[in-house]
């Protein structure tokens, strides 16, 4: 399952992929701060969310997020 973040920047179109909707939203905000525009997040099912619809983006289920958080925590504490 992968979310795509598409945006236009001064050198053309950029596409990034993230595993969760929260990570995709974080990347979209980062891209906006760096001057990208026309930012969209596309869900694994193909639903396209424009930046004005980011509030409607479905949340990643807690069980999937907690597994990823646990893995991240373990790798940073070693």
N, C-alpha and C positions, 0 to 999 in steps of 0.2 A: 504494500500500500504506500503510495507516494503522492504528495501534493506538489504541483508545479507552480512556481512563481514566475510570471512573465512580465517584463517591463521594457520600456524604451529608454535608452540612455543616449548620450551624445554620440556614441560610436555604433549604435544600432540596437537590435533586440538582445536582451539577456534572458536566460532561462536558468532557474535554480530549482532543485528538488529537495524536499524535506519530508521526513517520515510522519510528522504530526501537524495538525492544523495550527497548534500554538507555535511551533517552530517556523512554519510557513508565514504566519502573521508577523513574527519577529523579523524574519528576513525581508518581508515586504516593507516594513517600517524602516529598516536599515537602508534599503534601496531608495526609499523616498527621501530620506535625509541626505543621501549622497547625490541627489539631483535627478534620479530616474522619475519617469512619469508614465501614465497609462498603465498602471500596475494592476495585474489580475492574479488571483489565486485559483487554480483549477484543482478540484477534488479528484480523488482516485476514480470516482464514478463519472467524471467528465463535466460536472457542474462548474461553470465559470463565474467567479465572484469579482466584480469590479471593486475598486477601492471604496466606493460609497456603500458597498454591501458587506464589508469586512465584519461588521457587527453581527451579521446573520450567519457567519461561517460556523459550521457545526464543530463542537468541541470533540477532541479525541477522548474516547472512553478512558476512565480513570485507571483501569487495570493495565492498559497498554502504556499509559504515561508513567505509572509507578515502576513498571519493569525497566523502562528506559532510564528513569531517574536513578534507580538503584544501580544500574550498570555504570552510569556516569559517576555516581558517588564513589563506587568501588575503584574505578580507574584513577580518580583524582586523589584518593587517599593512600595510594600505594607509594 
